[in-house]
Amino acid sequence: MSVATESTSTFESLNPATGEVVAEHPVQDEKAVGEAVERAREAAEWWQALGWKERRVRLLNFKGSLTRNLNRMAELIHEETGKPVQDAQLETIMAITHLDWAAKNAQKVLGPRSVFPGMVAINQKCVLEYQSLGVVGVIGPWNYPIFTPMGSIAYALAAGNAVVFKPSEFTPGVGVLLAELFAAVVPERPVLQTVTGLGATGGALASHPGINKIAFTGSTRTAKKVMAACAENLTPIVAECGGKDACIVDADADLDAAADAALWGAMSNAGQTCIGVERIYVVDSAYDAFLSKLTDKAKDLRPGFDREAAYGPITMPGQMDIIERHIKDALDQGATAVVGGAESVRKPYVEPVVLTGVPDDSSAVCEETFGPTITVHKVKDLEEALEKTNKTNYGLAGTIFSGNKARAMDVARRMRSGMTSINAFAAFAQVAALPFGGVGESGFGRIHGADGLREFTRPKAITRQRFAVPMNLTSFSRTEKEMARILQMVNMLHAKHYKR
C-alpha cells in the first residue's frame, strides 16, 4: 500500500529543471491521515510480535528490493529534484547501507540485557530492554528525499514500529515508490505507508493522537510549527533542522584536498544540503594558496539537467529569493565575488558564487543560504577560526582540514556541532554506526547508529527478586537496628575521600 487512500484533491510534482509534470498525487486530508494511522496501529502490533529475526529478514528483503530498483529510484529522484543521476544513485546507495545496518544491529542494540544492581540491591535480577513505541510519523525533506528519511524509517522499522511517511510535496513520488517496494516484500500488513499532500497533511500527521513519535527534517521555522502540533498530545519529536556549517583550513592542511572537499560540500546538490559547507575559515598563511585552488575548481562547475552538469537546479523556487538576497547583501557591504556574483542567479539555476571579505554580520554569514554559494574568510589561527565557527545559533556539522592530528581532534571536539569530519567532508554521514543530529537551532535527538535505534524506542527496566534479604528496608516493619546497619554499609562503600 503506497498511498493511504484516494482523494478528490490532487497536486502535481514538477521537474524543477524543465517545469514538466512528473506525476500527480492525491492530497491526503486529516481523515485520510487518520485512517492511515489507525491501520498503522494494527500493523504495529503484528510487526512487533514478529520478533527480531523475522523483522530482520523482511527488512533485508526490503533492502534487496531497493537495491534491485536502485536505478529506477535514482531516475525518479533526478526528475523530482533535478539533481544529477549519479548523485541520486549515491544517495540511494547510502540509504541502502543504513537500512542494512539497522536491520542487522537492532537486536544487539535493543535486546534485553542484564544490569548489575549494586551492593544495596544485590538480591535483584535487573533487566533493561528497549520496547517499540508503536507508530512513528516521518516528515521528510526534498533535498535528499530517500537518504534523509531512511535514517528515520529504517531505524524505526528495525526497532519494531510501524511508519507513516509524509514526503515533501516536491518529492512525493519517491515516498510512494519506497512504500510500494516495501509492500511487495511485506504484503501482510501496511507496516510502511506513505501519505502525500502539502503542509496540512504533515500537520495532520504531527497532531494525530495515535502517533507515538514524529521524526522531522526541514527548516527550523517549520520544526517549531511541527513541535507545536506535537505538543497538543505530548508527542515526542526528533528534529533535524538547518545549518550554517563551516570548514576550517589549518596552515599545514593538504590544500588540494581541502579545496576539493570544501567545493563539493558547498556546491553539490546546488548547495541544498543541511550539512553543506557555507563558511570557510582559512589560517592566513594558507589563505591565498587555498583561495586560488578553490576558485580554479569552482570556475569549472556548471549547473544543468544534463549528465555532464556538476549539479542541478534550485528545487524549491522560493529559495531563489533567499540566495539572491544573501549575495546582494554581501556585495552591498563590501564583499568581493571572486567567482560569480549577482548575475549568477539565473532561474532555475544558480552558478557557483565564491565571496570574500564578507562581514561577519552579513546574512550570507549568519543565515542559512541553501544554495551554491560560499564565503571564504582569513583568520590568524585555529582559535579565531573556531571562535567564528561557533558564533552561530546553528550547530549541525563541520569540517576541519589539518596536518596535525592532535590539533584537529582538539578543534573537532570544541566545535559547536553534532558531527565533525577531519580531512574529509561529511564522512560521518556514510557511517551507519554513527549518530546524526545537531544542537541549537539545528535540532535535537539523533538518527543513525545505536542512538538512532534507541530514538524510536522506550527503555523498560525490570527487576526480579532473586532471594530475600535479612533486612527489608522498604517495609513498615523496618527496625532502627536494621537502619543503622545499612547506614554503616553505605559509609563503608561511599564515604571515602578521593585525593586529586
ZAMARGU-4260 file (C-alpha; in steps of 0.2 Angstrom, whole numbers, plus 5000, padded with zeros to 4 digits):
<rodrens>
0) 5000/5000/5000 | 5009/5016/4994 | 4996/5030/4997 | 4984/5028/5011 | 4968/5032/5002
5) 4961/5042/4987 | 4956/5060/4987 | 4947/5071/4975 | 4960/5084/4978 | 4977/5082/4969
10) 4993/5091/4967 | 5007/5089/4954 | 5025/5086/4957 | 5036/5096/4944 | 5053/5094/4937
15) 5062/5109/4944 | 5073/5110/4929 | 5060/5109/4915 | 5044/5113/4923 | 5036/5097/4916
20) 5024/5087/4927 | 5032/5072/4934 | 5016/5064/4942 | 5000/5069/4950 | 4997/5064/4968
25) 4982/5065/4980 | 4981/5077/4994 | 4978/5067/5009 | 4967/5076/5021 | 4965/5074/5040
30) 4953/5060/5038 | 4964/5050/5026 | 4979/5053/5038 | 4969/5047/5052 | 4964/5031/5043
35) 4982/5028/5039 | 4987/5030/5057 | 4974/5018/5063 | 4979/5005/5050 | 4997/5008/5056
40) 4992/5004/5074 | 4985/4987/5070 | 5000/4984/5059 | 5012/4989/5073 | 5006/4976/5084
45) 5008/4962/5071 | 5026/4969/5066 | 5032/4970/5084 | 5025/4952/5088 | 5036/4945/5073
50) 5051/4947/5084 | 5069/4952/5079 | 5073/4938/5067 | 5058/4939/5056 | 5059/4958/5056
55) 5077/4957/5051 | 5073/4945/5036 | 5059/4956/5030 | 5070/4972/5031 | 5084/4964/5022
60) 5072/4959/5008 | 5067/4977/5008 | 5085/4982/5006 | 5087/4969/4992 | 5071/4976/4983
65) 5078/4994/4984 | 5095/4988/4978 | 5087/4980/4963 | 5077/4996/4959 | 5091/5007/4963
70) 5092/5015/4945 | 5073/5017/4945 | 5073/5026/4961 | 5088/5037/4956 | 5079/5042/4940
75) 5064/5047/4950 | 5075/5057/4962 | 5083/5065/4947 | 5066/5070/4939 | 5059/5077/4955
80) 5074/5086/4962 | 5084/5090/4946 | 5100/5083/4954 | 5112/5073/4943 | 5108/5055/4941
85) 5124/5049/4949 | 5121/5060/4964 | 5104/5052/4966 | 5112/5035/4964 | 5125/5039/4978
90) 5111/5045/4989 | 5101/5029/4986 | 5116/5018/4990 | 5119/5027/5007 | 5100/5024/5011
95) 5103/5006/5007 | 5118/5004/5018 | 5108/5012/5033 | 5094/5000/5030 | 5106/4986/5031
100) 5115/4992/5047 | 5098/4995/5056 | 5091/4978/5051 | 5107/4969/5056 | 5110/4978/5073
105) 5093/4981/5080 | 5093/4966/5091 | 5111/4968/5098 | 5107/4986/5102 | 5089/4985/5109
110) 5088/4967/5115 | 5086/4963/5134 | 5102/4964/5144 | 5107/4961/5162 | 5112/4976/5173
115) 5122/4975/5189 | 5111/4980/5203 | 5124/4987/5215 | 5128/4981/5233 | 5112/4988/5241
120) 5101/4979/5229 | 5112/4964/5226 | 5097/4952/5228 | 5088/4959/5212 | 5090/4952/5195
125) 5090/4968/5184 | 5085/4968/5165 | 5085/4983/5153 | 5077/4982/5136 | 5071/4994/5123
130) 5052/4992/5118 | 5045/4999/5102 | 5034/5014/5103 | 5020/5009/5091 | 5018/5021/5076
135) 5031/5033/5070 | 5027/5048/5059 | 5041/5053/5047 | 5040/5070/5039 | 5054/5070/5026
140) 5063/5084/5016 | 5065/5086/4997 | 5084/5089/4996 | 5089/5071/5000 | 5072/5063/4998
145) 5077/5045/5001 | 5093/5046/5011 | 5087/5058/5025 | 5070/5050/5029 | 5078/5032/5028
150) 5088/5037/5043 | 5072/5038/5052 | 5061/5025/5043 | 5074/5011/5043 | 5078/5013/5061
155) 5060/5015/5067 | 5055/4999/5057 | 5070/4989/5064 | 5065/4995/5082 | 5048/4986/5079
160) 5037/5001/5074 | 5025/5004/5060 | 5029/5020/5050 | 5018/5033/5041 | 5029/5043/5030
165) 5024/5060/5023 | 5037/5065/5010 | 5039/5083/5004 | 5027/5089/4992 | 5042/5092/4980
170) 5046/5074/4980 | 5031/5064/4984 | 5035/5050/4971 | 5050/5045/4980 | 5039/5041/4995
175) 5026/5032/4985 | 5039/5021/4977 | 5048/5017/4993 | 5031/5011/5001 | 5027/5001/4986
180) 5044/4992/4986 | 5041/4988/5005 | 5023/4982/5002 | 5030/4970/4989 | 5041/4961/5001
185) 5030/4963/5017 | 5012/4961/5010 | 5004/4955/5026 | 5001/4972/5034 | 5003/4991/5030
190) 5019/4992/5041 | 5025/5007/5030 | 5013/5019/5022 | 5015/5035/5013 | 5003/5049/5013
195) 5005/5063/5001 | 5000/5081/5002 | 5005/5099/5006 | 5009/5106/5023 | 4992/5102/5031
200) 4995/5084/5028 | 5011/5084/5038 | 5002/5095/5051 | 4988/5081/5052 | 5001/5068/5055
205) 5010/5078/5068 | 4994/5082/5078 | 4986/5064/5077 | 4985/5057/5095 | 4989/5040/5088
210) 5006/5044/5083 | 5019/5039/5096 | 5034/5050/5089 | 5037/5061/5075 | 5054/5062/5065
215) 5055/5078/5056 | 5068/5085/5044 | 5066/5103/5037 | 5069/5121/5042 | 5070/5127/5060
220) 5055/5138/5057 | 5044/5123/5051 | 5051/5112/5065 | 5044/5125/5078 | 5026/5123/5070
225) 5028/5104/5070 | 5033/5104/5088 | 5018/5115/5092 | 5007/5102/5084 | 5015/5088/5093
230) 5013/5097/5110 | 4995/5095/5110 | 4997/5076/5113 | 5014/5077/5121 | 5020/5068/5106
235) 5039/5067/5107 | 5049/5073/5091 | 5067/5071/5084 | 5071/5086/5074 | 5085/5088/5061
240) 5084/5106/5055 | 5095/5118/5046 | 5114/5123/5047 | 5127/5136/5043 | 5141/5124/5044
245) 5159/5129/5042 | 5175/5122/5036 | 5191/5126/5044 | 5208/5125/5035 | 5224/5124/5045
250) 5241/5131/5039 | 5248/5114/5036 | 5232/5106/5028 | 5233/5097/5011 | 5226/5112/5002
255) 5221/5102/4986 | 5211/5090/4996 | 5204/5104/5007 | 5198/5114/4991 | 5191/5099/4983
260) 5181/5094/4998 | 5175/5111/5003 | 5169/5114/4985 | 5159/5098/4985 | 5152/5102/5002
265) 5147/5119/4996 | 5141/5116/4978 | 5135/5098/4977 | 5116/5096/4976 | 5116/5115/4971
270) 5121/5119/4989 | 5105/5112/4995 | 5112/5102/5009 | 5109/5104/5028 | 5127/5098/5032
275) 5134/5108/5017 | 5149/5120/5019 | 5143/5138/5019 | 5158/5146/5028 | 5176/5143/5026
280) 5189/5149/5038 | 5207/5148/5032 | 5223/5152/5043 | 5231/5167/5035 | 5247/5159/5029
285) 5237/5146/5018 | 5223/5158/5013 | 5230/5164/4996 | 5235/5147/4990 | 5219/5139/4996
290) 5208/5153/4988 | 5217/5151/4972 | 5214/5132/4971 | 5196/5134/4977 | 5192/5147/4963
295) 5201/5137/4950 | 5190/5122/4954 | 5174/5132/4956 | 5175/5141/4939 | 5174/5124/4930
300) 5157/5119/4938 | 5142/5121/4928 | 5124/5118/4933 | 5111/5109/4922 | 5100/5095/4919
305) 5111/5085/4908 | 5123/5071/4913 | 5138/5082/4911 | 5131/5095/4923 | 5140/5097/4940
310) 5124/5100/4949 | 5106/5103/4946 | 5093/5117/4948 | 5086/5125/4964 | 5072/5113/4968
315) 5061/5125/4978 | 5058/5141/4969 | 5056/5151/4984 | 5074/5148/4989 | 5080/5158/4974
320) 5075/5175/4983 | 5085/5170/4998 | 5100/5166/4988 | 5099/5182/4978 | 5096/5192/4994
325) 5112/5185/5003 | 5123/5188/4988 | 5117/5206/4986 | 5118/5209/5005 | 5136/5203/5005
330) 5141/5214/4990 | 5132/5229/4996 | 5143/5228/5012 | 5159/5227/5003 | 5162/5209/4999
335) 5171/5203/4983 | 5164/5190/4972 | 5179/5181/4966 | 5168/5168/4957 | 5151/5173/4950
340) 5141/5186/4958 | 5123/5193/4957 | 5122/5188/4939 | 5124/5170/4944 | 5106/5168/4949
345) 5098/5163/4933 | 5082/5153/4937 | 5081/5139/4939 | 5099/5138/4941 | 5112/5147/4951
350) 5130/5146/4945 | 5144/5145/4958 | 5147/5160/4969 | 5163/5162/4980 | 5163/5178/4991
355) 5177/5185/5001 | 5178/5200/5013 | 5161/5196/5019 | 5157/5205/5035 | 5153/5193/5050
360) 5136/5201/5052 | 5130/5199/5034 | 5116/5187/5031 | 5127/5177/5019 | 5137/5173/5035
365) 5123/5172/5048 | 5108/5164/5039 | 5107/5148/5030 | 5108/5151/5012 | 5105/5134/5005
370) 5112/5137/4988 | 5129/5135/4978 | 5137/5150/4987 | 5152/5150/4999 | 5160/5164/5010
375) 5179/5162/5012 | 5187/5171/5027 | 5205/5174/5033 | 5209/5171/5051 | 5225/5172/5061
380) 5225/5155/5069 | 5213/5140/5073 | 5207/5148/5089 | 5200/5163/5079 | 5193/5151/5066
385) 5184/5141/5080 | 5178/5156/5088 | 5170/5162/5072 | 5163/5145/5068 | 5154/5143/5084
390) 5147/5161/5083 | 5130/5154/5077 | 5114/5148/5083 | 5115/5133/5072 | 5126/5118/5077
395) 5124/5104/5064 | 5141/5098/5057 | 5158/5104/5052 | 5174/5100/5043 | 5192/5103/5048
400) 5207/5101/5037 | 5224/5100/5046 | 5241/5091/5045 | 5241/5089/5064 | 5230/5075/5071
405) 5230/5081/5089 | 5226/5099/5085 | 5212/5094/5073 | 5205/5082/5086 | 5205/5096/5099
410) 5196/5108/5087 | 5184/5095/5082 | 5179/5092/5100 | 5176/5110/5103 | 5167/5114/5088
415) 5148/5118/5091 | 5141/5104/5081 | 5134/5086/5082 | 5146/5079/5070 | 5163/5084/5063
420) 5174/5077/5049 | 5193/5079/5049 | 5202/5079/5032 | 5186/5074/5023 | 5168/5081/5020
425) 5154/5073/5030 | 5162/5056/5031 | 5151/5053/5046 | 5135/5053/5035 | 5142/5037/5026
430) 5145/5028/5043 | 5129/5020/5048 | 5135/5016/5065 | 5137/5035/5070 | 5123/5046/5076
435) 5117/5060/5066 | 5110/5076/5073 | 5113/5094/5079 | 5112/5106/5093 | 5104/5123/5095
440) 5093/5128/5080 | 5099/5113/5070 | 5088/5102/5081 | 5089/5089/5094 | 5088/5070/5095
445) 5098/5058/5084 | 5095/5046/5069 | 5108/5033/5063 | 5118/5021/5073 | 5113/5014/5090
450) 5107/5031/5096 | 5096/5031/5081 | 5088/5014/5085 | 5085/5019/5103 | 5077/5036/5097
455) 5062/5025/5092 | 5060/5015/5107 | 5056/5017/5126 | 5068/5010/5139 | 5060/4997/5150
460) 5068/4992/5167 | 5063/4976/5175 | 5069/4969/5192 | 5065/4952/5199 | 5069/4947/5217
465) 5081/4933/5217 | 5081/4929/5236 | 5075/4938/5251 | 5087/4948/5262 | 5088/4949/5281
470) 5084/4967/5281 | 5068/4973/5272 | 5071/4992/5272 | 5055/4996/5262 | 5043/4990/5275
475) 5035/4997/5290 | 5042/4983/5300 | 5060/4990/5297 | 5069/4992/5314 | 5082/5005/5320
480) 5095/4992/5321 | 5092/4987/5303 | 5093/5006/5298 | 5109/5008/5307 | 5117/4993/5298
485) 5113/5000/5281 | 5120/5017/5286 | 5136/5008/5291 | 5137/4999/5275 | 5134/5015/5265
490) 5148/5024/5274 | 5160/5009/5270 | 5155/5010/5252 | 5154/5028/5249 | 5161/5039/5262
495) 5179/5038/5256 | 5188/5055/5251 | 5197/5054/5235 | 5213/5064/5233 | 5216/5074/5217
</rodrens>
